[in-house]
């Protein structure tokens, strides 16, 4: 089996990502706990916290299923599709962001929130489908989704921890 579809070949990456995402998830809980009143005081920020949590938890789950031993590419593909589809269902239900003082929602805000969601979840879903079919360099797509999810989650965590204090 090609490296692009064999999860055993990706063991070290999945271990590293599992550790990093678990640590970031813990830090996110601390950041939200410290700023809980402020986060709850701004419309849209609780949803952003949930989105950030979803991204990091999704990355952790992807790593966990990638680490299961003696797993076929079909089983891994199905698991990745279930994780990514669940993330899509959550992302679609989340509001984008709140409006400015006049109540208008800025188009750039909407685009930035959806860009993060699509950049993270899209490659994960596509990677799951490609892993199931063993075509198209599947686990490379999964890696891209993981990277985008971590970057998006760190950016949102920065907002929840630092920008909220401005």
N, C-alpha and C positions, 0 to 999 in steps of 0.2 A: 504494500500500500504506500502511496506517495506521502511524503512528509506533510503536505497540505491537508491531509484528511486523517492522519494517525495521531490521536490524542496523546499516546505514549511519548511521541517525539516532542510534545509541547509541555511536558510535565514541569520542567523548571519554570517556564513562563507562568503556568497556572499557579504554582506554589507562590511565586513572587507577587502575582496579582491578588491572590487570596489574602496574603499578609498585608499588602498595602491597602486594599479596599476595606479590610476589617479594621485596620488602624484608623483610616479616614472616617469610617462609619462611627467609630467610637468618639473621635474628635468632633464629628458633627453633632452627636448627642450632647456633648459638653457645650458646644457653641450654642445650640438651641436652648439648652437649659439655662445658660447664663443670661441669654437675651430673650427669654420666653415672653416677658411682658411687652417688650418692644416689638417683637415679631408679631404677637397677637394684636398689637395696636395698629399695625399697618395692613390694610386690606391687600391681599395678594401674597404677603410674605409667608403665612402658614402653608399655602399651597407650594410656594417655592421651596420651603423646607421639606415638604413631602416629596417633591420632585427630586431634590438632591438626595434624599434618603433612598428613593426608588432607584436612582442611577447607581449609587454605591452598592445597594443590596443586590441589584441585578448583576453587577460585576462580580460580587462575591459568589452568587449562585452559579454564574457561568464558570467560575474557577472551580467550584466544588464539583460540578458535573464533569468538568474536564479532567478532574483528578481521579475519578472512579476507575479502578483498574479493570483491565480486560473487557473494555466496552467497545462495541462495534461503532462504526461511523454512523450507522442508521440510528442506533439508540442515542448517541450524542446529538445527532441532528434533530431528532424529535425533542429531546430535552431543551436544546437551545431554542427551538421554535416555541416551545411552551413558555419559557422564560421571557423571550422577546415579545411574544404576543400578549402576555400578561402586562409587561411594561407598556406596550402600546395602548392597551385598554385603560391603564391608569393615566397615561399621558393625555389621552384624548379627553378624558373626563375632567382634567385639571383646567381651571381658568388660566388665561395667559398671564395677565398682570392687571393692575388697577390703572385707572386713568390718572390724569394730572388733576390739578385743583378744579378745573372746569368739568371734570368727569369724562373727558375724552381719553381714549386709549391711543397712545402713540403707535404708529405703524412699526417704527423701529423696535419698540419693546416687544410687540407681537412676533416680529421676525426673529429677534434674538432668542426669545424663549423657544419658539418652534425649531429654530436652527439647532439649538442644543439637543432638543428631544430627537429630532430626525437624525442628526449626525451620530448620536449614540445608539439609538435603538434600531435604526435602519440597517447598518452593517451587521449588527448582531442577528437580526432576523434573516437577512440575506445569507449570512454565514451559516446559520442553522439549516436553511433550505439547501444550500450548496453542500454542506456536510452530509445531509441526508442522501443527496444524489451523488456524492463524491465527485463533484466537478467544480471548476471555477476557483480553485485555491481557497476553499472554505475557511480554514482556520486563520488565514491571513485577514479575511473580512472580519472574523470575530475579534481578532487582535485590534483592528482599526476601531471597531465599536467600543471595545474596552477602553482604548486610549481616549477616544472622544468623550466617553461617559465620565472618565476620571477627570479630564480637563474641565468639562462642564460642571461637574459636581464641586470641584475645587473653586471654580469661579463663583458658583452660587454660595458655597460655604463662606467665601470671603465677604460676600454681600451680607450674609446673615451674622457674621461675627464682627466685621470691621465697618463696613459702609453704613450699617444701621446706626452706628454710634455718632455719625457725623451730623 
